[in-house]
Amino acid sequence: MMLADLGARVVKVEKPDTGDDSRSYGPFLVGRSLYFERVNHSKESIALDLRAPADLAVARALVAEADVLVENFRPGVMARLGLGPTELLARHPRLVYCSISGFGHSGPWSQLPAYDAVVQGMSGLMAITGSPGGPPVKPGSPVADLSAGLYAFGAIASALLGRATTGSGTHIDIAMYDATVSLLEGAALAYLATGLDPPRMGNAHFAITPFDTFACADREITICAANDLLFGALCGALELPALLADPRFGSNELRLQSRLELKQAIETVLATATAAHWLARLEAAGVPCGPISEVSEAMSSVQTVARQMVVRSGDLPIPGNPVKLSAWPDDGHRRPAPALDEHGAALRSEFT
């Protein structure tokens, strides 16, 4: 999707009859899957049964002209079909071949099946998500799926740049598991430093405080005072000079040790007025902060509109592209996702 957004010609190979599984995933608008529409806009579709010799020959013909092949079968499936990276790179040494799988093409877990939730659980991400004392929680976004796709996007662009220098393609091996483990960030660092599993901390930060969500009179807001200067600005905006003089809060390390007491002191003041009141004061003081927006608020905000983070795929609304390029302005419109095998006849004529 990201490559198509930036101008690549993308041909989606689907199984005959039913096509990609995500064609059946909701939500639906005017009878069409918005899920499928979002990730497959601007692509062409061809239906191929890769076990059938005639269709396999079409796939080989497509590969012969392609710069990049992306596949997400379990390791070994493409090789058994005669389309593995070793075979195709031997025939087409300039090909960038990108494999995305649950656990990668090496290691004892390489053959395990995986979906996003499975990987989130195994990666440690669920274990650090949720309230203190509460059960593990899956983040509301499919982090494993999306991070693997984004790493693949960056790796493909890097491999194409490398090919321009060396003349050679490569096999890119992206694992959803690896991608999600890499996102553990502070939790991974905490374990590596101490040998102890970090606890679930709700919305708080592992290493910085105050850096959390805080309740006002009507709703919660986020406040991130990540250094002593910002902590001073926060205390000024809340008219809490006593916090600056309190030895428990004299440095970030000390504030971490008294995190709960500090949050209680801040929330006692915030509870006296609305979120809008306090956000105005905090913004004026230069303290990073913001409301906890509903999805409806985020999708319709003035910033979302200004940044074209909702665009049109044909006549359907979908999330926009966060990559903004000055030389290629975004007109906010995308070609709609294709019907199954919509371009099959044309592609067969062009490539075979």
NUBABA-171470 format. One record per residue (C-alpha): residue number from 1; residue in three letters; x, y, z. Coordinates in pm, 1 decimal. Example, Ala and Ser with C-alpha at 12.3 -4.5 7.8 and 13.67 -1.06 7.14 Angstrom:
BEGIN
{node 1,'ALA',{1230.0,-450.0,780.0}}
{node 2,'SER',{1367.0,-106.0,714.0}}
% end
This chain:
BEGIN
{node 1,'MET',{0.0,0.0,0.0}}
{node 2,'MET',{275.4,245.1,95.3}}
{node 3,'LEU',{466.1,173.0,-225.9}}
{node 4,'ALA',{149.8,219.2,-430.7}}
{node 5,'ASP',{80.2,547.2,-249.3}}
{node 6,'LEU',{422.1,671.0,-360.5}}
{node 7,'GLY',{369.8,580.7,-724.8}}
{node 8,'ALA',{472.5,217.0,-763.4}}
{node 9,'ARG',{276.1,-5.1,-997.2}}
{node 10,'VAL',{152.8,-288.4,-773.7}}
{node 11,'VAL',{-1.0,-611.3,-902.6}}
{node 12,'LYS',{-182.8,-814.0,-636.0}}
{node 13,'VAL',{-189.4,-1189.6,-698.9}}
{node 14,'GLU',{-499.9,-1347.1,-542.6}}
{node 15,'LYS',{-643.7,-1695.7,-525.7}}
{node 16,'PRO',{-924.9,-1765.3,-773.2}}
{node 17,'ASP',{-1291.8,-1770.2,-671.2}}
{node 18,'THR',{-1266.8,-1602.8,-329.1}}
{node 19,'GLY',{-960.4,-1380.3,-360.8}}
{node 20,'ASP',{-778.8,-1232.1,-62.6}}
{node 21,'ASP',{-932.4,-1323.9,274.6}}
{node 22,'SER',{-958.6,-956.9,366.1}}
{node 23,'ARG',{-1226.0,-904.5,100.1}}
{node 24,'SER',{-1461.8,-1055.0,359.4}}
{node 25,'TYR',{-1343.4,-843.9,653.5}}
{node 26,'GLY',{-1561.8,-559.3,781.3}}
{node 27,'PRO',{-1653.1,-288.3,824.6}}
{node 28,'PHE',{-1849.9,-265.0,498.9}}
{node 29,'LEU',{-1969.5,47.4,322.5}}
{node 30,'VAL',{-2198.4,23.0,18.5}}
{node 31,'GLY',{-2125.2,-349.0,17.1}}
{node 32,'ARG',{-1746.0,-310.4,-0.6}}
{node 33,'SER',{-1489.4,-395.7,264.8}}
{node 34,'LEU',{-1323.3,-75.8,388.0}}
{node 35,'TYR',{-1043.5,-295.0,525.8}}
{node 36,'PHE',{-968.0,-437.2,181.0}}
{node 37,'GLU',{-1022.0,-98.6,16.6}}
{node 38,'ARG',{-773.1,72.9,245.5}}
{node 39,'VAL',{-478.6,-164.8,197.4}}
{node 40,'ASN',{-540.3,-246.3,-170.1}}
{node 41,'HIS',{-630.3,84.8,-329.4}}
{node 42,'SER',{-433.5,178.1,-643.1}}
{node 43,'LYS',{-339.6,-185.1,-710.0}}
{node 44,'GLU',{-417.4,-419.3,-998.0}}
{node 45,'SER',{-561.2,-767.8,-934.9}}
{node 46,'ILE',{-491.9,-1095.3,-1107.8}}
{node 47,'ALA',{-628.6,-1430.5,-988.2}}
{node 48,'LEU',{-377.2,-1716.3,-1017.7}}
{node 49,'ASP',{-374.8,-2073.3,-891.2}}
{node 50,'LEU',{-2.3,-2114.8,-835.4}}
{node 51,'ARG',{-40.3,-2494.9,-834.2}}
{node 52,'ALA',{-167.5,-2488.6,-1193.0}}
{node 53,'PRO',{114.6,-2492.4,-1453.2}}
{node 54,'ALA',{-47.9,-2231.5,-1679.0}}
{node 55,'ASP',{-104.2,-1986.3,-1393.3}}
{node 56,'LEU',{240.7,-2053.8,-1251.5}}
{node 57,'ALA',{383.7,-1958.7,-1592.5}}
{node 58,'VAL',{195.0,-1627.1,-1572.4}}
{node 59,'ALA',{340.8,-1564.4,-1226.1}}
{node 60,'ARG',{691.0,-1635.0,-1356.3}}
{node 61,'ALA',{632.6,-1392.9,-1643.0}}
{node 62,'LEU',{528.0,-1121.3,-1398.9}}
{node 63,'VAL',{837.2,-1181.8,-1186.0}}
{node 64,'ALA',{1062.0,-1158.2,-1491.6}}
{node 65,'GLU',{956.9,-793.7,-1537.9}}
{node 66,'ALA',{921.7,-697.1,-1172.2}}
{node 67,'ASP',{1155.0,-490.8,-957.7}}
{node 68,'VAL',{1008.7,-627.2,-634.1}}
{node 69,'LEU',{823.2,-941.9,-527.6}}
{node 70,'VAL',{645.7,-942.6,-189.7}}
{node 71,'GLU',{504.3,-1266.0,-45.8}}
{node 72,'ASN',{363.5,-1363.7,292.4}}
{node 73,'PHE',{339.3,-1742.7,281.8}}
{node 74,'ARG',{484.8,-1960.7,554.1}}
{node 75,'PRO',{857.8,-2024.5,485.5}}
{node 76,'GLY',{906.9,-2298.3,227.9}}
{node 77,'VAL',{573.2,-2262.3,48.6}}
{node 78,'MET',{708.5,-2041.7,-231.1}}
{node 79,'ALA',{1005.3,-2275.3,-281.6}}
{node 80,'ARG',{769.9,-2573.0,-319.0}}
{node 81,'LEU',{580.7,-2376.4,-583.8}}
{node 82,'GLY',{905.4,-2311.8,-772.2}}
{node 83,'LEU',{901.5,-1943.8,-675.9}}
{node 84,'GLY',{1145.2,-1946.1,-384.9}}
{node 85,'PRO',{1404.6,-1672.4,-337.5}}
{node 86,'THR',{1703.1,-1891.9,-425.7}}
{node 87,'GLU',{1552.5,-1999.2,-757.4}}
{node 88,'LEU',{1415.1,-1657.7,-858.5}}
{node 89,'LEU',{1725.7,-1461.9,-761.4}}
{node 90,'ALA',{1938.2,-1704.8,-962.3}}
{node 91,'ARG',{1720.5,-1629.6,-1267.1}}
{node 92,'HIS',{1671.0,-1260.5,-1192.2}}
{node 93,'PRO',{1968.5,-1132.1,-991.6}}
{node 94,'ARG',{1832.3,-774.6,-981.5}}
{node 95,'LEU',{1507.3,-882.1,-814.9}}
{node 96,'VAL',{1427.2,-750.7,-465.9}}
{node 97,'TYR',{1244.2,-1043.7,-306.1}}
{node 98,'CYS',{1066.0,-961.0,20.6}}
{node 99,'SER',{924.9,-1234.0,245.1}}
{node 100,'ILE',{698.6,-1140.9,536.8}}
{node 101,'SER',{607.0,-1417.5,780.4}}
{node 102,'GLY',{517.9,-1470.3,1142.7}}
{node 103,'PHE',{860.2,-1574.3,1270.0}}
{node 104,'GLY',{1099.6,-1541.2,976.8}}
{node 105,'HIS',{1286.7,-1790.9,759.3}}
{node 106,'SER',{1521.6,-1913.6,1031.4}}
{node 107,'GLY',{1498.3,-2023.4,1392.0}}
{node 108,'PRO',{1298.3,-2300.5,1563.0}}
{node 109,'TRP',{967.6,-2112.8,1533.4}}
{node 110,'SER',{989.5,-2045.4,1159.7}}
{node 111,'GLN',{713.6,-2293.5,1068.8}}
{node 112,'LEU',{463.4,-2181.9,1331.5}}
{node 113,'PRO',{143.7,-2021.2,1199.1}}
{node 114,'ALA',{84.0,-1668.2,1320.2}}
{node 115,'TYR',{-168.2,-1390.6,1330.8}}
{node 116,'ASP',{-119.0,-1047.2,1482.0}}
{node 117,'ALA',{-260.0,-1136.9,1825.1}}
{node 118,'VAL',{-43.4,-1450.0,1850.6}}
{node 119,'VAL',{269.9,-1249.4,1781.3}}
{node 120,'GLN',{169.5,-966.3,2015.6}}
{node 121,'GLY',{135.1,-1222.4,2294.1}}
{node 122,'MET',{462.3,-1405.3,2221.4}}
{node 123,'SER',{666.6,-1088.0,2171.3}}
{node 124,'GLY',{609.7,-955.9,2524.5}}
{node 125,'LEU',{399.9,-663.3,2405.0}}
{node 126,'MET',{78.7,-781.6,2571.0}}
{node 127,'ALA',{262.9,-848.6,2896.1}}
{node 128,'ILE',{355.0,-480.3,2933.0}}
{node 129,'THR',{18.0,-343.9,2816.7}}
{node 130,'GLY',{-263.0,-286.6,3065.3}}
{node 131,'SER',{-322.0,-150.5,3412.8}}
{node 132,'PRO',{-99.7,-236.4,3709.7}}
{node 133,'GLY',{-235.9,-552.7,3867.0}}
{node 134,'GLY',{-466.1,-614.6,3571.8}}
{node 135,'PRO',{-448.7,-879.8,3297.0}}
{node 136,'PRO',{-234.6,-847.6,2983.9}}
{node 137,'VAL',{-407.4,-643.0,2714.1}}
{node 138,'LYS',{-373.0,-642.7,2335.6}}
{node 139,'PRO',{-322.3,-290.1,2199.1}}
{node 140,'GLY',{-618.9,-167.4,1998.4}}
{node 141,'SER',{-419.6,-153.4,1674.4}}
{node 142,'PRO',{-266.8,-459.8,1499.6}}
{node 143,'VAL',{87.0,-361.8,1593.3}}
{node 144,'ALA',{257.9,-680.7,1473.8}}
{node 145,'ASP',{94.9,-670.6,1130.3}}
{node 146,'LEU',{156.8,-301.6,1075.9}}
{node 147,'SER',{513.3,-289.3,1206.3}}
{node 148,'ALA',{614.2,-581.1,983.6}}
{node 149,'GLY',{465.8,-404.1,681.8}}
{node 150,'LEU',{638.9,-77.1,764.8}}
{node 151,'TYR',{976.0,-247.4,815.7}}
{node 152,'ALA',{924.3,-421.9,481.2}}
{node 153,'PHE',{847.6,-86.9,317.0}}
{node 154,'GLY',{1171.8,63.6,446.0}}
{node 155,'ALA',{1375.0,-246.7,362.4}}
{node 156,'ILE',{1243.1,-259.0,5.3}}
{node 157,'ALA',{1329.2,105.9,-51.7}}
{node 158,'SER',{1679.7,46.1,90.7}}
{node 159,'ALA',{1729.4,-265.3,-122.3}}
{node 160,'LEU',{1628.9,-77.5,-437.4}}
{node 161,'LEU',{1877.5,195.0,-351.4}}
{node 162,'GLY',{2143.2,-69.7,-290.4}}
{node 163,'ARG',{2064.4,-233.1,-623.6}}
{node 164,'ALA',{2118.4,99.1,-798.0}}
{node 165,'THR',{2472.3,92.8,-657.8}}
{node 166,'THR',{2565.3,-274.5,-679.7}}
{node 167,'GLY',{2338.6,-400.8,-957.1}}
{node 168,'SER',{2223.9,-687.1,-735.9}}
{node 169,'GLY',{1892.7,-758.8,-569.4}}
{node 170,'THR',{1849.6,-945.9,-242.5}}
{node 171,'HIS',{1614.2,-1155.1,-31.3}}
{node 172,'ILE',{1454.7,-954.6,251.7}}
{node 173,'ASP',{1334.4,-1167.3,544.0}}
{node 174,'ILE',{1086.2,-977.3,765.9}}
{node 175,'ALA',{930.6,-1148.0,1069.3}}
{node 176,'MET',{627.3,-1006.6,1247.4}}
{node 177,'TYR',{782.4,-1137.2,1569.5}}
{node 178,'ASP',{1111.7,-953.2,1515.2}}
{node 179,'ALA',{930.9,-633.8,1423.7}}
{node 180,'THR',{718.1,-643.0,1738.4}}
{node 181,'VAL',{1007.4,-733.2,1968.5}}
{node 182,'SER',{1194.6,-432.7,1830.6}}
{node 183,'LEU',{908.5,-208.7,1944.9}}
{node 184,'LEU',{934.1,-311.7,2311.9}}
{node 185,'GLU',{1174.8,-19.7,2350.5}}
{node 186,'GLY',{1184.6,90.8,2717.2}}
{node 187,'ALA',{1048.5,-239.1,2846.9}}
{node 188,'ALA',{1320.3,-437.0,2666.2}}
{node 189,'LEU',{1586.1,-197.5,2790.1}}
{node 190,'ALA',{1455.2,-224.7,3146.5}}
{node 191,'TYR',{1482.5,-603.2,3135.1}}
{node 192,'LEU',{1827.9,-597.4,2973.8}}
{node 193,'ALA',{1949.7,-356.6,3243.0}}
{node 194,'THR',{1802.3,-536.2,3545.6}}
{node 195,'GLY',{1717.3,-891.7,3444.7}}
{node 196,'LEU',{1366.1,-834.2,3579.2}}
{node 197,'ASP',{1037.5,-832.9,3389.3}}
{node 198,'PRO',{899.3,-478.1,3385.1}}
{node 199,'PRO',{548.3,-443.5,3530.0}}
{node 200,'ARG',{239.8,-321.5,3351.4}}
{node 201,'MET',{221.0,51.7,3411.0}}
{node 202,'GLY',{-100.2,158.5,3241.0}}
{node 203,'ASN',{-35.3,480.0,3048.8}}
{node 204,'ALA',{277.3,575.7,3243.3}}
{node 205,'HIS',{630.3,579.4,3101.2}}
{node 206,'PHE',{890.4,327.1,3216.3}}
{node 207,'ALA',{1162.2,586.9,3264.1}}
{node 208,'ILE',{1006.0,934.6,3279.3}}
{node 209,'THR',{755.5,1101.3,3512.6}}
{node 210,'PRO',{522.1,1285.9,3499.6}}
{node 211,'PHE',{452.9,1124.8,3161.5}}
{node 212,'ASP',{103.7,979.0,3184.6}}
{node 213,'THR',{-269.3,1034.5,3150.0}}
{node 214,'PHE',{-433.1,1251.0,3415.4}}
{node 215,'ALA',{-798.9,1301.1,3505.5}}
{node 216,'CYS',{-953.4,1648.4,3485.4}}
{node 217,'ALA',{-1305.1,1739.8,3596.4}}
{node 218,'ASP',{-1462.3,1606.6,3276.9}}
{node 219,'ARG',{-1212.2,1385.3,3091.5}}
{node 220,'GLU',{-854.3,1263.4,3091.0}}
{node 221,'ILE',{-560.9,1433.5,2922.9}}
{node 222,'THR',{-201.1,1336.8,2854.5}}
{node 223,'ILE',{85.7,1534.3,3008.9}}
{node 224,'CYS',{448.1,1466.2,2918.6}}
{node 225,'ALA',{697.0,1667.8,3124.7}}
{node 226,'ALA',{1009.2,1484.9,3013.6}}
{node 227,'ASN',{1277.1,1697.5,3181.8}}
{node 228,'ASP',{1330.7,1933.7,3475.5}}
{node 229,'LEU',{1255.6,2244.4,3268.0}}
{node 230,'LEU',{918.8,2107.8,3155.9}}
{node 231,'PHE',{841.8,1991.2,3509.7}}
{node 232,'GLY',{897.5,2346.5,3628.8}}
{node 233,'ALA',{667.0,2478.7,3355.2}}
{node 234,'LEU',{402.7,2223.2,3454.9}}
{node 235,'CYS',{419.2,2324.8,3821.1}}
{node 236,'GLY',{386.7,2688.1,3719.4}}
{node 237,'ALA',{83.9,2625.8,3499.2}}
{node 238,'LEU',{-86.3,2427.7,3776.1}}
{node 239,'GLU',{16.4,2685.2,4040.8}}
{node 240,'LEU',{193.1,2417.5,4240.1}}
{node 241,'PRO',{526.1,2576.3,4338.6}}
{node 242,'ALA',{544.2,2347.3,4641.1}}
{node 243,'LEU',{616.6,2053.4,4411.6}}
{node 244,'LEU',{936.0,2219.1,4292.2}}
{node 245,'ALA',{1058.5,2254.1,4647.7}}
{node 246,'ASP',{960.3,1900.6,4748.9}}
{node 247,'PRO',{1276.6,1683.7,4769.4}}
{node 248,'ARG',{1079.1,1382.2,4647.3}}
{node 249,'PHE',{1043.9,1548.2,4307.4}}
{node 250,'GLY',{1383.9,1712.5,4264.5}}
{node 251,'SER',{1493.7,1502.5,3965.2}}
{node 252,'ASN',{1340.9,1259.6,3720.4}}
{node 253,'GLU',{1496.2,966.6,3908.2}}
{node 254,'LEU',{1338.9,1086.5,4234.1}}
{node 255,'ARG',{1006.4,1158.1,4064.4}}
{node 256,'LEU',{998.6,801.6,3933.6}}
{node 257,'GLN',{1037.6,672.0,4288.3}}
{node 258,'SER',{739.3,884.2,4399.3}}
{node 259,'ARG',{539.4,857.2,4077.8}}
{node 260,'LEU',{203.9,773.9,4237.5}}
{node 261,'GLU',{227.3,1054.4,4495.6}}
{node 262,'LEU',{314.4,1302.7,4222.5}}
{node 263,'LYS',{24.6,1191.5,4004.1}}
{node 264,'GLN',{-216.1,1227.8,4295.8}}
{node 265,'ALA',{-96.0,1581.9,4365.0}}
{node 266,'ILE',{-136.3,1680.8,3999.0}}
{node 267,'GLU',{-480.5,1521.8,3963.4}}
{node 268,'THR',{-607.2,1693.8,4279.6}}
{node 269,'VAL',{-556.6,2026.8,4102.3}}
{node 270,'LEU',{-673.4,1909.2,3759.4}}
{node 271,'ALA',{-1001.7,1787.4,3909.4}}
{node 272,'THR',{-1100.2,2148.8,3982.9}}
{node 273,'ALA',{-1154.4,2244.5,3616.2}}
{node 274,'THR',{-1222.1,2104.3,3269.9}}
{node 275,'ALA',{-971.3,1949.3,3033.3}}
{node 276,'ALA',{-1011.8,2243.6,2794.2}}
{node 277,'HIS',{-916.7,2486.9,3072.5}}
{node 278,'TRP',{-604.9,2298.2,3169.6}}
{node 279,'LEU',{-495.9,2219.7,2813.9}}
{node 280,'ALA',{-507.1,2592.3,2731.9}}
{node 281,'ARG',{-289.5,2672.3,3034.7}}
{node 282,'LEU',{-45.4,2390.5,2972.0}}
{node 283,'GLU',{-11.1,2473.2,2602.0}}
{node 284,'ALA',{54.5,2837.8,2689.8}}
{node 285,'ALA',{329.8,2722.6,2926.8}}
{node 286,'GLY',{487.5,2503.8,2656.2}}
{node 287,'VAL',{411.7,2174.1,2828.8}}
{node 288,'PRO',{349.4,1883.3,2583.6}}
{node 289,'CYS',{-8.7,1774.1,2642.3}}
{node 290,'GLY',{-327.1,1673.1,2464.9}}
{node 291,'PRO',{-676.1,1530.5,2506.1}}
{node 292,'ILE',{-756.5,1159.2,2491.4}}
{node 293,'SER',{-948.5,1176.8,2166.2}}
{node 294,'GLU',{-1215.9,937.4,2052.0}}
{node 295,'VAL',{-1154.9,791.7,1706.8}}
{node 296,'SER',{-1431.2,1018.0,1575.6}}
{node 297,'GLU',{-1248.2,1322.9,1708.5}}
{node 298,'ALA',{-914.9,1213.8,1562.1}}
{node 299,'MET',{-1057.7,1132.7,1219.4}}
{node 300,'SER',{-1234.2,1469.5,1194.4}}
{node 301,'SER',{-980.8,1697.9,1362.5}}
{node 302,'VAL',{-856.5,2011.6,1187.8}}
{node 303,'GLN',{-505.5,1859.8,1186.5}}
{node 304,'THR',{-627.0,1540.2,1019.5}}
{node 305,'VAL',{-800.1,1748.6,753.7}}
{node 306,'ALA',{-499.2,1976.5,703.3}}
{node 307,'ARG',{-261.1,1681.4,669.2}}
{node 308,'GLN',{-495.6,1485.6,437.2}}
{node 309,'MET',{-502.6,1188.6,671.3}}
{node 310,'VAL',{-843.9,1097.2,533.4}}
{node 311,'VAL',{-851.2,1057.2,155.4}}
{node 312,'ARG',{-1092.6,912.5,-100.6}}
{node 313,'SER',{-1046.4,572.3,-259.4}}
{node 314,'GLY',{-1292.1,609.3,-542.6}}
{node 315,'ASP',{-1604.5,712.4,-351.6}}
{node 316,'LEU',{-1497.7,564.4,-14.9}}
{node 317,'PRO',{-1313.3,738.7,271.3}}
{node 318,'ILE',{-991.7,572.1,391.6}}
{node 319,'PRO',{-693.8,678.2,608.5}}
{node 320,'GLY',{-431.1,878.9,422.1}}
{node 321,'ASN',{-56.0,844.6,377.5}}
{node 322,'PRO',{167.3,988.6,653.2}}
{node 323,'VAL',{461.7,1025.3,411.3}}
{node 324,'LYS',{453.6,1376.8,266.7}}
{node 325,'LEU',{685.3,1459.4,-24.8}}
{node 326,'SER',{730.1,1819.8,-138.7}}
{node 327,'ALA',{802.6,1717.4,-498.2}}
{node 328,'TRP',{491.3,1498.1,-527.5}}
{node 329,'PRO',{194.0,1667.8,-359.7}}
{node 330,'ASP',{-96.7,1445.0,-255.5}}
{node 331,'ASP',{-428.3,1529.2,-423.9}}
{node 332,'GLY',{-622.2,1324.6,-168.0}}
{node 333,'HIS',{-757.2,1075.9,-421.9}}
{node 334,'ARG',{-669.8,711.6,-483.5}}
{node 335,'ARG',{-773.5,461.3,-746.7}}
{node 336,'PRO',{-1022.7,223.7,-582.3}}
{node 337,'ALA',{-919.9,-125.5,-483.8}}
{node 338,'PRO',{-968.2,-369.3,-771.5}}
{node 339,'ALA',{-1235.1,-629.6,-812.6}}
{node 340,'LEU',{-1102.5,-985.3,-804.5}}
{node 341,'ASP',{-906.8,-1053.6,-1127.5}}
{node 342,'GLU',{-1016.6,-715.4,-1262.7}}
{node 343,'HIS',{-689.4,-677.6,-1452.1}}
{node 344,'GLY',{-624.9,-1046.3,-1515.6}}
{node 345,'ALA',{-687.2,-1045.4,-1889.0}}
{node 346,'ALA',{-486.0,-728.7,-1948.0}}
{node 347,'LEU',{-193.7,-851.1,-1739.4}}
{node 348,'ARG',{-184.0,-1188.0,-1913.7}}
{node 349,'SER',{-181.9,-1008.2,-2248.2}}
{node 350,'GLU',{93.4,-770.1,-2138.2}}
{node 351,'PHE',{330.4,-1017.2,-1973.2}}
{node 352,'THR',{279.7,-1349.3,-2151.8}}
% end
